[in-house]
Amino acid sequence: MLNCLNKDQDLSGDQEELSDREKEILISVVKGMSNKEIAEYHNISIHTAITHRRNITRKLKVHSISGLTIYAIINKLVDISEIKYQDE
C-alpha cells in the first residue's frame, strides 16, 4: 500500500495520476465533506461528485477514507490541521 502513497514513485503500470479536478475533490473528501457538500461547493452535480470519487479510488487503488487521507497528507495536498476529526 505504501507504494501507491509515495509521490516520488514512478507511476508506471496501471496506476494513473489524478487530474487537478480529482485532487480538488480528494481534498474535499479528506476534509470530511459529503457528496452533497462536495457537489454544492464545486458547483457540480452529486452524480459528478460520486463519479470523481469513484475515479479517484480506482486510480489510487485506495478505497477507504483513512487511506485517501494518508495519501493526501503524504502528497502535500492537505495539511493535517485541515482534517476534521469524528469527535469535533
N, CA, C and O atoms as a Tinker XYZ file with bonds, in Angstrom:
   352  protein
     1  N      0.814000   -1.192000    0.000000    73     2
     2  CA     0.000000    0.000000    0.000000    64     1     3
     3  C      0.859000    1.258000    0.000000    63     2     4     5
     4  O      0.485000    2.251000   -0.625000    81     3
     5  N      1.976000    1.243000    0.669000    73     3     6
     6  CA     2.807000    2.431000    0.715000    64     5     7
     7  C      3.344000    2.817000   -0.650000    63     6     8     9
     8  O      3.630000    3.991000   -0.890000    81     7
     9  N      3.487000    1.855000   -1.549000    73     7    10
    10  CA     3.981000    2.180000   -2.882000    64     9    11
    11  C      3.081000    3.185000   -3.585000    63    10    12    13
    12  O      3.576000    4.072000   -4.280000    81    11
    13  N      1.753000    3.061000   -3.416000    73    11    14
    14  CA     0.848000    3.983000   -4.094000    64    13    15
    15  C      0.800000    5.338000   -3.400000    63    14    16    17
    16  O      0.250000    6.287000   -3.959000    81    15
    17  N      1.356000    5.453000   -2.208000    73    15    18
    18  CA     1.301000    6.697000   -1.464000    64    17    19
    19  C      2.481000    7.606000   -1.731000    63    18    20    21
    20  O      2.395000    8.808000   -1.481000    81    19
    21  N      3.567000    7.075000   -2.227000    73    19    22
    22  CA     4.780000    7.850000   -2.420000    64    21    23
    23  C      4.704000    8.621000   -3.727000    63    22    24    25
    24  O      4.689000    8.018000   -4.800000    81    23
    25  N      4.657000    9.952000   -3.652000    73    23    26
    26  CA     4.513000   10.750000   -4.866000    64    25    27
    27  C      5.754000   10.689000   -5.757000    63    26    28    29
    28  O      5.677000   10.973000   -6.952000    81    27
    29  N      6.894000   10.319000   -5.177000    73    27    30
    30  CA     8.113000   10.229000   -5.967000    64    29    31
    31  C      8.210000    8.899000   -6.715000    63    30    32    33
    32  O      9.073000    8.722000   -7.576000    81    31
    33  N      7.334000    7.984000   -6.385000    73    31    34
    34  CA     7.321000    6.663000   -7.022000    64    33    35
    35  C      6.971000    6.813000   -8.498000    63    34    36    37
    36  O      6.139000    7.647000   -8.854000    81    35
    37  N      7.579000    6.040000   -9.332000    73    35    38
    38  CA     7.250000    6.021000  -10.748000    64    37    39
    39  C      5.817000    5.540000  -10.907000    63    38    40    41
    40  O      5.426000    4.532000  -10.318000    81    39
    41  N      5.033000    6.261000  -11.704000    73    39    42
    42  CA     3.637000    5.896000  -11.888000    64    41    43
    43  C      3.469000    4.904000  -13.035000    63    42    44    45
    44  O      2.481000    4.972000  -13.767000    81    43
    45  N      4.391000    4.010000  -13.198000    73    43    46
    46  CA     4.306000    3.017000  -14.251000    64    45    47
    47  C      3.247000    1.989000  -13.900000    63    46    48    49
    48  O      2.710000    1.984000  -12.793000    81    47
    49  N      2.959000    1.132000  -14.840000    73    47    50
    50  CA     1.927000    0.135000  -14.610000    64    49    51
    51  C      0.571000    0.740000  -14.902000    63    50    52    53
    52  O      0.443000    1.628000  -15.745000    81    51
    53  N     -0.435000    0.259000  -14.203000    73    51    54
    54  CA    -1.783000    0.730000  -14.494000    64    53    55
    55  C     -2.258000    1.832000  -13.545000    63    54    56    57
    56  O     -3.420000    2.233000  -13.613000    81    55
    57  N     -1.392000    2.327000  -12.666000    73    55    58
    58  CA    -1.791000    3.432000  -11.801000    64    57    59
    59  C     -1.752000    4.727000  -12.594000    63    58    60    61
    60  O     -0.766000    5.024000  -13.269000    81    59
    61  N     -2.828000    5.494000  -12.508000    73    59    62
    62  CA    -2.926000    6.750000  -13.230000    64    61    63
    63  C     -2.775000    7.914000  -12.256000    63    62    64    65
    64  O     -3.046000    7.786000  -11.062000    81    63
    65  N     -2.340000    9.038000  -12.787000    73    63    66
    66  CA    -2.212000   10.237000  -11.962000    64    65    67
    67  C     -3.563000   10.943000  -11.886000    63    66    68    69
    68  O     -4.337000   10.917000  -12.843000    81    67
    69  N     -3.840000   11.570000  -10.755000    73    67    70
    70  CA    -5.092000   12.298000  -10.588000    64    69    71
    71  C     -5.060000   13.603000  -11.371000    63    70    72    73
    72  O     -4.028000   14.268000  -11.459000    81    71
    73  N     -6.219000   13.959000  -11.940000    73    71    74
    74  CA    -6.346000   15.265000  -12.590000    64    73    75
    75  C     -6.423000   16.342000  -11.511000    63    74    76    77
    76  O     -6.614000   16.036000  -10.334000    81    75
    77  N     -6.274000   17.596000  -11.914000    73    75    78
    78  CA    -6.372000   18.698000  -10.956000    64    77    79
    79  C     -7.744000   18.706000  -10.285000    63    78    80    81
    80  O     -7.846000   18.950000   -9.083000    81    79
    81  N     -8.793000   18.441000  -11.053000    73    79    82
    82  CA   -10.151000   18.419000  -10.504000    64    81    83
    83  C    -10.312000   17.276000   -9.498000    63    82    84    85
    84  O    -10.935000   17.451000   -8.451000    81    83
    85  N     -9.757000   16.124000   -9.813000    73    83    86
    86  CA    -9.823000   14.990000   -8.887000    64    85    87
    87  C     -9.074000   15.313000   -7.593000    63    86    88    89
    88  O     -9.504000   14.907000   -6.514000    81    87
    89  N     -7.968000   16.032000   -7.692000    73    87    90
    90  CA    -7.245000   16.449000   -6.489000    64    89    91
    91  C     -8.099000   17.388000   -5.644000    63    90    92    93
    92  O     -8.095000   17.293000   -4.417000    81    91
    93  N     -8.832000   18.294000   -6.291000    73    91    94
    94  CA    -9.727000   19.194000   -5.568000    64    93    95
    95  C    -10.811000   18.401000   -4.836000    63    94    96    97
    96  O    -11.117000   18.682000   -3.677000    81    95
    97  N    -11.384000   17.419000   -5.512000    73    95    98
    98  CA   -12.431000   16.584000   -4.914000    64    97    99
    99  C    -11.843000   15.766000   -3.768000    63    98   100   101
   100  O    -12.467000   15.643000   -2.715000    81    99
   101  N    -10.659000   15.213000   -3.962000    73    99   102
   102  CA    -9.994000   14.440000   -2.913000    64   101   103
   103  C     -9.789000   15.292000   -1.663000    63   102   104   105
   104  O    -10.013000   14.819000   -0.549000    81   103
   105  N     -9.372000   16.519000   -1.835000    73   103   106
   106  CA    -9.184000   17.431000   -0.703000    64   105   107
   107  C    -10.504000   17.618000    0.037000    63   106   108   109
   108  O    -10.530000   17.620000    1.268000    81   107
   109  N    -11.585000   17.771000   -0.694000    73   107   110
   110  CA   -12.899000   17.927000   -0.065000    64   109   111
   111  C    -13.306000   16.674000    0.697000    63   110   112   113
   112  O    -13.871000   16.763000    1.787000    81   111
   113  N    -13.022000   15.510000    0.129000    73   111   114
   114  CA   -13.328000   14.236000    0.792000    64   113   115
   115  C    -12.552000   14.148000    2.102000    63   114   116   117
   116  O    -13.111000   13.817000    3.147000    81   115
   117  N    -11.272000   14.445000    2.032000    73   115   118
   118  CA   -10.404000   14.351000    3.206000    64   117   119
   119  C    -10.840000   15.337000    4.288000    63   118   120   121
   120  O    -10.679000   15.063000    5.478000    81   119
   121  N    -11.383000   16.470000    3.886000    73   119   122
   122  CA   -11.864000   17.461000    4.852000    64   121   123
   123  C    -13.201000   17.064000    5.462000    63   122   124   125
   124  O    -13.742000   17.791000    6.296000    81   123
   125  N    -13.734000   15.927000    5.056000    73   123   126
   126  CA   -14.945000   15.409000    5.674000    64   125   127
   127  C    -16.243000   15.802000    5.004000    63   126   128   129
   128  O    -17.310000   15.627000    5.592000    81   127
   129  N    -16.186000   16.324000    3.802000    73   127   130
   130  CA   -17.400000   16.750000    3.116000    64   129   131
   131  C    -18.165000   15.553000    2.562000    63   130   132   133
   132  O    -17.564000   14.574000    2.118000    81   131
   133  N    -19.488000   15.636000    2.591000    73   131   134
   134  CA   -20.344000   14.604000    1.994000    64   133   135
   135  C    -20.411000   14.825000    0.487000    63   134   136   137
   136  O    -19.974000   15.860000   -0.016000    81   135
   137  N    -20.960000   13.848000   -0.227000    73   135   138
   138  CA   -21.118000   14.002000   -1.684000    64   137   139
   139  C    -21.935000   15.247000   -2.010000    63   138   140   141
   140  O    -21.605000   15.984000   -2.939000    81   139
   141  N    -23.000000   15.482000   -1.248000    73   139   142
   142  CA   -23.851000   16.653000   -1.478000    64   141   143
   143  C    -23.071000   17.939000   -1.248000    63   142   144   145
   144  O    -23.166000   18.875000   -2.042000    81   143
   145  N    -22.299000   17.990000   -0.166000    73   143   146
   146  CA   -21.493000   19.175000    0.133000    64   145   147
   147  C    -20.426000   19.404000   -0.939000    63   146   148   149
   148  O    -20.163000   20.542000   -1.328000    81   147
   149  N    -19.820000   18.325000   -1.408000    73   147   150
   150  CA   -18.819000   18.429000   -2.478000    64   149   151
   151  C    -19.461000   18.995000   -3.738000    63   150   152   153
   152  O    -18.909000   19.890000   -4.378000    81   151
   153  N    -20.618000   18.474000   -4.085000    73   151   154
   154  CA   -21.329000   18.935000   -5.286000    64   153   155
   155  C    -21.648000   20.431000   -5.187000    63   154   156   157
   156  O    -21.423000   21.182000   -6.136000    81   155
   157  N    -22.169000   20.854000   -4.041000    73   155   158
   158  CA   -22.522000   22.267000   -3.861000    64   157   159
   159  C    -21.276000   23.149000   -3.861000    63   158   160   161
   160  O    -21.263000   24.206000   -4.492000    81   159
   161  N    -20.230000   22.720000   -3.157000    73   159   162
   162  CA   -19.008000   23.518000   -3.051000    64   161   163
   163  C    -18.331000   23.710000   -4.411000    63   162   164   165
   164  O    -17.844000   24.798000   -4.718000    81   163
   165  N    -18.302000   22.646000   -5.226000    73   163   166
   166  CA   -17.613000   22.695000   -6.520000    64   165   167
   167  C    -18.545000   23.023000   -7.672000    63   166   168   169
   168  O    -18.127000   23.048000   -8.830000    81   167
   169  N    -19.826000   23.277000   -7.349000    73   167   170
   170  CA   -20.828000   23.621000   -8.354000    64   169   171
   171  C    -20.942000   22.545000   -9.449000    63   170   172   173
   172  O    -20.939000   22.841000  -10.644000    81   171
   173  N    -21.043000   21.293000   -8.995000    73   171   174
   174  CA   -21.223000   20.152000   -9.894000    64   173   175
   175  C    -22.408000   19.344000   -9.377000    63   174   176   177
   176  O    -22.870000   19.555000   -8.256000    81   175
   177  N    -22.893000   18.425000  -10.193000    73   175   178
   178  CA   -23.997000   17.577000   -9.738000    64   177   179
   179  C    -23.467000   16.539000   -8.749000    63   178   180   181
   180  O    -22.276000   16.230000   -8.725000    81   179
   181  N    -24.368000   16.017000   -7.945000    73   179   182
   182  CA   -23.976000   14.976000   -6.993000    64   181   183
   183  C    -23.473000   13.740000   -7.733000    63   182   184   185
   184  O    -22.585000   13.038000   -7.248000    81   183
   185  N    -24.040000   13.479000   -8.907000    73   183   186
   186  CA   -23.592000   12.322000   -9.702000    64   185   187
   187  C    -22.155000   12.510000  -10.189000    63   186   188   189
   188  O    -21.382000   11.554000  -10.240000    81   187
   189  N    -21.804000   13.740000  -10.545000    73   187   190
   190  CA   -20.431000   14.030000  -10.958000    64   189   191
   191  C    -19.482000   13.882000   -9.783000    63   190   192   193
   192  O    -18.380000   13.356000   -9.936000    81   191
   193  N    -19.902000   14.340000   -8.609000    73   191   194
   194  CA   -19.076000   14.185000   -7.405000    64   193   195
   195  C    -18.817000   12.712000   -7.118000    63   194   196   197
   196  O    -17.689000   12.323000   -6.814000    81   195
   197  N    -19.855000   11.899000   -7.213000    73   195   198
   198  CA   -19.719000   10.454000   -6.985000    64   197   199
   199  C    -18.786000    9.839000   -8.021000    63   198   200   201
   200  O    -17.955000    8.996000   -7.684000    81   199
   201  N    -18.916000   10.253000   -9.272000    73   199   202
   202  CA   -18.049000    9.733000  -10.344000    64   201   203
   203  C    -16.594000   10.099000  -10.076000    63   202   204   205
   204  O    -15.705000    9.263000  -10.241000    81   203
   205  N    -16.344000   11.331000   -9.668000    73   203   206
   206  CA   -14.967000   11.743000   -9.341000    64   205   207
   207  C    -14.414000   10.876000   -8.214000    63   206   208   209
   208  O    -13.277000   10.409000   -8.290000    81   207
   209  N    -15.208000   10.661000   -7.173000    73   207   210
   210  CA   -14.755000    9.836000   -6.047000    64   209   211
   211  C    -14.446000    8.416000   -6.499000    63   210   212   213
   212  O    -13.450000    7.829000   -6.075000    81   211
   213  N    -15.289000    7.867000   -7.351000    73   211   214
   214  CA   -15.065000    6.504000   -7.868000    64   213   215
   215  C    -13.771000    6.459000   -8.681000    63   214   216   217
   216  O    -12.986000    5.520000   -8.545000    81   215
   217  N    -13.548000    7.457000   -9.515000    73   215   218
   218  CA   -12.331000    7.500000  -10.330000    64   217   219
   219  C    -11.077000    7.658000   -9.472000    63   218   220   221
   220  O    -10.039000    7.066000   -9.768000    81   219
   221  N    -11.178000    8.455000   -8.412000    73   219   222
   222  CA   -10.041000    8.647000   -7.502000    64   221   223
   223  C     -9.655000    7.325000   -6.851000    63   222   224   225
   224  O     -8.480000    6.958000   -6.836000    81   223
   225  N    -10.641000    6.608000   -6.312000    73   223   226
   226  CA   -10.335000    5.339000   -5.638000    64   225   227
   227  C     -9.826000    4.303000   -6.628000    63   226   228   229
   228  O     -8.972000    3.484000   -6.290000    81   227
   229  N    -10.347000    4.336000   -7.847000    73   227   230
   230  CA    -9.877000    3.386000   -8.863000    64   229   231
   231  C     -8.431000    3.683000   -9.252000    63   230   232   233
   232  O     -7.609000    2.770000   -9.329000    81   231
   233  N     -8.121000    4.936000   -9.494000    73   231   234
   234  CA    -6.769000    5.306000   -9.904000    64   233   235
   235  C     -5.744000    5.042000   -8.808000    63   234   236   237
   236  O     -4.654000    4.538000   -9.082000    81   235
   237  N     -6.086000    5.377000   -7.578000    73   235   238
   238  CA    -5.136000    5.223000   -6.474000    64   237   239
   239  C     -5.133000    3.824000   -5.881000    63   238   240   241
   240  O     -4.207000    3.443000   -5.165000    81   239
   241  N     -6.184000    3.058000   -6.186000    73   239   242
   242  CA    -6.358000    1.719000   -5.597000    64   241   243
   243  C     -6.395000    1.818000   -4.071000    63   242   244   245
   244  O     -5.873000    0.961000   -3.359000    81   243
   245  N     -7.020000    2.876000   -3.602000    73   243   246
   246  CA    -7.218000    3.113000   -2.171000    64   245   247
   247  C     -8.712000    3.331000   -1.993000    63   246   248   249
   248  O     -9.289000    4.235000   -2.597000    81   247
   249  N     -9.340000    2.500000   -1.162000    73   247   250
   250  CA   -10.796000    2.521000   -1.093000    64   249   251
   251  C    -11.350000    2.949000    0.258000    63   250   252   253
   252  O    -12.550000    2.812000    0.495000    81   251
   253  N    -10.518000    3.458000    1.139000    73   251   254
   254  CA   -11.010000    3.924000    2.441000    64   253   255
   255  C    -10.691000    5.403000    2.601000    63   254   256   257
   256  O     -9.725000    5.913000    2.034000    81   255
   257  N    -11.520000    6.075000    3.381000    73   255   258
   258  CA   -11.283000    7.491000    3.653000    64   257   259
   259  C     -9.943000    7.678000    4.368000    63   258   260   261
   260  O     -9.205000    8.622000    4.089000    81   259
   261  N     -9.643000    6.767000    5.288000    73   259   262
   262  CA    -8.364000    6.890000    6.002000    64   261   263
   263  C     -7.186000    6.737000    5.040000    63   262   264   265
   264  O     -6.200000    7.465000    5.155000    81   263
   265  N     -7.274000    5.809000    4.102000    73   263   266
   266  CA    -6.214000    5.630000    3.110000    64   265   267
   267  C     -6.073000    6.840000    2.211000    63   266   268   269
   268  O     -4.958000    7.251000    1.890000    81   267
   269  N     -7.198000    7.416000    1.799000    73   267   270
   270  CA    -7.170000    8.617000    0.969000    64   269   271
   271  C     -6.579000    9.794000    1.754000    63   270   272   273
   272  O     -5.866000   10.627000    1.195000    81   271
   273  N     -6.880000    9.849000    3.033000    73   271   274
   274  CA    -6.345000   10.907000    3.891000    64   273   275
   275  C     -4.829000   10.802000    3.989000    63   274   276   277
   276  O     -4.120000   11.802000    3.875000    81   275
   277  N     -4.343000    9.602000    4.199000    73   275   278
   278  CA    -2.895000    9.379000    4.270000    64   277   279
   279  C     -2.240000    9.790000    2.950000    63   278   280   281
   280  O     -1.211000   10.466000    2.944000    81   279
   281  N     -2.845000    9.378000    1.834000    73   279   282
   282  CA    -2.323000    9.742000    0.512000    64   281   283
   283  C     -2.242000   11.264000    0.381000    63   282   284   285
   284  O     -1.220000   11.798000   -0.050000    81   283
   285  N     -3.324000   11.962000    0.755000    73   283   286
   286  CA    -3.375000   13.420000    0.606000    64   285   287
   287  C     -2.337000   14.117000    1.483000    63   286   288   289
   288  O     -1.739000   15.108000    1.064000    81   287
   289  N     -2.121000   13.608000    2.694000    73   287   290
   290  CA    -1.122000   14.214000    3.593000    64   289   291
   291  C      0.282000   13.985000    3.051000    63   290   292   293
   292  O      1.081000   14.918000    2.974000    81   291
   293  N      0.579000   12.762000    2.680000    73   291   294
   294  CA     1.925000   12.427000    2.182000    64   293   295
   295  C      2.258000   13.214000    0.918000    63   294   296   297
   296  O      3.398000   13.631000    0.716000    81   295
   297  N      1.246000   13.413000    0.069000    73   295   298
   298  CA     1.471000   14.120000   -1.192000    64   297   299
   299  C      1.233000   15.621000   -1.075000    63   298   300   301
   300  O      1.158000   16.332000   -2.078000    81   299
   301  N      1.115000   16.099000    0.186000    73   299   302
   302  CA     1.020000   17.532000    0.474000    64   301   303
   303  C     -0.171000   18.211000   -0.211000    63   302   304   305
   304  O     -0.095000   19.374000   -0.605000    81   303
   305  N     -1.271000   17.462000   -0.344000    73   303   306
   306  CA    -2.496000   18.057000   -0.870000    64   305   307
   307  C     -3.269000   18.761000    0.246000    63   306   308   309
   308  O     -3.989000   19.729000   -0.001000    81   307
   309  N     -3.114000   18.268000    1.466000    73   307   310
   310  CA    -3.737000   18.890000    2.638000    64   309   311
   311  C     -2.740000   18.900000    3.783000    63   310   312   313
   312  O     -1.821000   18.082000    3.842000    81   311
   313  N     -2.941000   19.833000    4.679000    73   311   314
   314  CA    -2.170000   19.865000    5.917000    64   313   315
   315  C     -2.984000   19.117000    6.963000    63   314   316   317
   316  O     -4.213000   19.182000    6.956000    81   315
   317  N     -2.329000   18.429000    7.837000    73   315   318
   318  CA    -3.024000   17.616000    8.838000    64   317   319
   319  C     -3.966000   18.471000    9.690000    63   318   320   321
   320  O     -4.965000   17.961000   10.197000    81   319
   321  N     -3.669000   19.747000    9.854000    73   319   322
   322  CA    -4.521000   20.633000   10.663000    64   321   323
   323  C     -5.860000   20.926000    9.982000    63   322   324   325
   324  O     -6.788000   21.403000   10.636000    81   323
   325  N     -5.974000   20.647000    8.674000    73   323   326
   326  CA    -7.211000   20.898000    7.940000    64   325   327
   327  C     -8.215000   19.745000    8.040000    63   326   328   329
   328  O     -9.345000   19.863000    7.565000    81   327
   329  N     -7.815000   18.658000    8.643000    73   327   330
   330  CA    -8.651000   17.460000    8.663000    64   329   331
   331  C     -9.621000   17.516000    9.825000    63   330   332   333
   332  O     -9.246000   17.803000   10.962000    81   331
   333  N    -10.883000   17.232000    9.511000    73   331   334
   334  CA   -11.939000   17.225000   10.516000    64   333   335
   335  C    -11.982000   15.855000   11.191000    63   334   336   337
   336  O    -12.028000   14.822000   10.523000    81   335
   337  N    -11.966000   15.863000   12.522000    73   335   338
   338  CA   -11.998000   14.625000   13.266000    64   337   339
   339  C    -13.424000   14.276000   13.649000    63   338   340   341
   340  O    -14.267000   15.161000   13.796000    81   339
   341  N    -13.697000   12.980000   13.812000    73   339   342
   342  CA   -15.032000   12.486000   14.130000    64   341   343
   343  C    -15.623000   13.128000   15.387000    63   342   344   345
   344  O    -16.818000   13.425000   15.404000    81   343
   345  N    -14.843000   13.348000   16.421000    73   343   346
   346  CA   -15.384000   13.819000   17.698000    64   345   347
   347  C    -15.496000   15.332000   17.793000    63   346   348   349
   348  O    -15.857000   15.852000   18.849000    81   347
   349  N    -15.196000   16.046000   16.725000    73   347   350
   350  CA   -15.306000   17.517000   16.754000    64   349   351
   351  C    -16.708000   17.943000   16.422000    63   350   352
   352  O    -17.000000   19.138000   16.395000    81   351
